[in-house]
Amino acid sequence: MERTDSKRPHKQKGLWSSILYFFPFQLLILHLKKNHLLIIFWLLLFGYISGALANKYGVSFLFLYPEYLGEVGFWSHFLIGFVLGGFVMAFNIYTYVIHAYRFPFLATLSTPFYKFCLNNFLIPGFFLAFYLWEIIAFQRAIEFESAADIGFHVTGLLFGFFVFMFFSLVYFRGTNKDIFIFVKSNKEERRKGRFYEFYDKFVREQIRQSSKRMRQRPWRVESYFRSPFSIALARESDHYKKETLRQVFRQNHFNASLFEVGLVISFLIIMNFGELPIFTIPGGASVILVFTLMLMILSILLSWFRGWAITVLVILVLVANHYSNDLRFLPQQNALYGLDYQNKPVPYSEEQLLKLVEDGQHLVEQRQTMEATLGKWRAKQDAEKPKLLIVNVSGGGLRSALWTTSILSHVDSLLQGRLMERTALMSGASGGMLGLAYLRECYYSDQTGPLYAKRDAMEQAISRDILNPVLLSIASTDLLFQLGRFEYDGKAYPKDRAYRFEKQWLENTEGGLDRALSEYRQPETDAEIPMLILYPTIINDGRKLLVSPMDLTFMTLLPDEHAELIDHQFDFVEFRSLFKDHGADDARFTSLLRANATFPYILPQVSLPSEPTMQLMDAGIRDNFGFTVSFRFIASMQQWIEENTSGVVILQVRDKRKDVQGEVDSQRILSRLTSPLGNVYGNFIKSQDFVHDELYASTRKWLKVPLDQVILQMQQPGEENVSMSWHLTALEKRQIEESVYSKENRQSIQRLIQLLDAAPPPVAERD
């Protein structure tokens, strides 16, 4: 039962004064004045959920439409609500441990921490209300859920949130003691256990620091929530001994520490068993879990080191960075699965690249092999001199993968199932290449029917979520520890987010792409399938790594009789010739696709066994559309193309419109500060388009047969742009589907058919 002091005089207060000195408002003022780190976490969550932050990458969808075990329902929302409850409790613990001494009246209350949490509700309560509002609006307008399903989802989230809060507060209500127990126990010496004695000695210095803080002027509080439905006056605590008040806070801090240990253990369990489907929690929950862990770490550091906390944190980071190469449990360099990293690293230098091309006869043989492959491709065409079709696709995460699959399946249907047969070469970046490789694999591995007949199944498979397991891995293992390893081709690798990405991708696509690179050599050589060339960016120097099961070293040379006069002529580095002693042919094809789609921070940059170590990232950094590979191929095979074809057609599949229109320049102060770098980053695709147009124009000028280009573009209507993410919403999938049948694309496909001299069937809308 709460004790109140009836003898304490109270003056008449105005309404404003009553509100100002109400404990919840005093805590809100405290957060705004002193808890800036906490405010940053809340602002990040508000930004993610509202779409103000990272909306381009679809982060808000992870919170507004959480997915668990491949489904969105009660349990996916329950989990994100449960984890949100953990974050709110960590927020309360942090504030209580760091700032409770400012409110000594708390020590006079029964279950002080429970009362503290009850009054610290303004920010969490407002956030929860805002979150639910955004969920309802999003699921109704974007995911087209019914009112009943939305209500079911909201119920799941609230249930998960209050389940965590209930068990947490039961724990604290049962373990925290009020001041009257300590007053009573001080009359006789309490018997201490060994663990308590150790803890008492360990925090002795902190007790002395607390004594100094206790002498500071406490924050004024006139009233507080005693229960969710009642308000009580705050009691004076001046007549209690300072040591007795410290005992209350010390004991409560100790129980809070035990609770934090429990959360860390739970975190480690999820981290160690995150590969199991049941532990693959929603991506939004993973983000909140990271924030919770960071809050607990900050709470510990600030509790023990106070003003030295930031200094200690910086020292720990620097020490970890210095010894990171020797600490196996810390995140290490990521590898291409199947590649041999035990052999001596190959030199990566200009001299080594020159050695690869010094055997002129070998390069001639490679060119002859390529001509033979193109000859087999030509033999399968109807015309004596057919048009050579090259397909280029853009990067753009899962949206580009689905767009590539959808639009090319449609093109295949209008080419009477002969798209793959008519295509000689495929290339591109990031997500588009995942879609293109999957299309080719479906064509190659299943000859039971035309490719376009599998369209629905392919679209469903390729549009499944990949982001949730990747974010869980970032949250659980990649930030701190790497626990667990797996074997591929007799070699062991850590189970990091790269492993989770490939594993989920193969599960989504039924494992057909789980092949070594060399398994595609014979079907490509025999022109059973189009050649496919990857070109991840080497971030050491900006070159492109040319990856193909075919021998393409001859393409690394500039196709000019005076090329030797040009410095730094190696724009391309051929993968198989450089790493032939490291089992390049055995490299896993999905790992090479991943390297080609390694968007910064989402996937780890790939390291290769060279000296110095080569680091690979997304192909789109240099060329988001594959045009540099295409034009280099045309230049390298110019003579054969001119003698054996009636021209070249480049089919460019883009996930964004080709548009050079710049944005309106803002005159705001912050815009002026950020626009120099922001405009450079925002316009790098436009810059690549300028380079593409220049190459296209110059190639048309010297090529003796016609060179034509057909562009298929996904429509992205203004603010409803499809996010560049590894997760798609129902609305985004619908937008991609509708883009296939846009008037502009239908006209482009008709032009493609005319260029290829194919008889165009009637164009029909899809049901």
Salt bridges, closest charged atoms under 4 A:
GLU2 OE1 - LYS115 NZ 3.26
ASP200 OD2 - LYS192 NZ 3.15
ASP200 OD1 - ARG250 NH1 2.75
GLU205 OE1 - ARG208 NH2 2.30
GLU222 OE1 - HIS10 ND1 3.74
GLU222 OE2 - ARG220 NE 3.07
GLU236 OE2 - ARG8 NH2 3.25
GLU243 OE1 - ARG246 NH2 2.62
GLU275 OE1 - LYS495 NZ 2.42
GLU350 OE1 - ARG543 NH2 2.91
ASP382 OD2 - ARG418 NH1 2.62
GLU421 OE2 - ARG418 NH2 2.60
GLU441 OE2 - ARG515 NH2 2.91
ASP456 OD1 - ARG766 NH2 1.86
GLU459 OE2 - ARG455 NE 2.87
GLU459 OE1 - ARG766 NH1 3.32
ASP465 OD1 - HIS727 ND1 2.68
ASP478 OD2 - ARG497 NH1 2.66
ASP489 OD2 - LYS491 NZ 3.41
GLU502 OE1 - ARG588 NH1 3.12
GLU502 OE2 - ARG594 NE 2.66
GLU507 OE2 - LYS503 NZ 2.78
ASP514 OD1 - ARG588 NE 2.90
GLU519 OE1 - ARG515 NH1 3.42
GLU524 OE2 - ARG440 NH1 2.71
ASP526 OD1 - LYS376 NZ 3.06
ASP541 OD2 - ARG543 NH1 2.95
ASP551 OD1 - ARG576 NH1 2.58
GLU561 OE2 - HIS562 NE2 3.57
ASP571 OD2 - LYS544 NZ 3.17
ASP571 OD1 - ARG622 NH2 3.21
ASP585 OD1 - ARG521 NH2 2.64
ASP585 OD1 - ARG576 NE 2.68
ASP655 OD2 - ARG399 NE 2.63
ASP689 OD1 - ARG654 NH1 2.94
ASP693 OD1 - LYS658 NZ 2.53
ASP693 OD1 - HIS692 ND1 3.13
ASP708 OD1 - ARG751 NH2 3.80
GLU737 OE2 - ARG455 NH2 3.34
GLU737 OE2 - ARG766 NH1 2.85
GLU744 OE1 - ARG657 NH1 2.65
GLU765 OE2 - ARG746 NH1 2.87
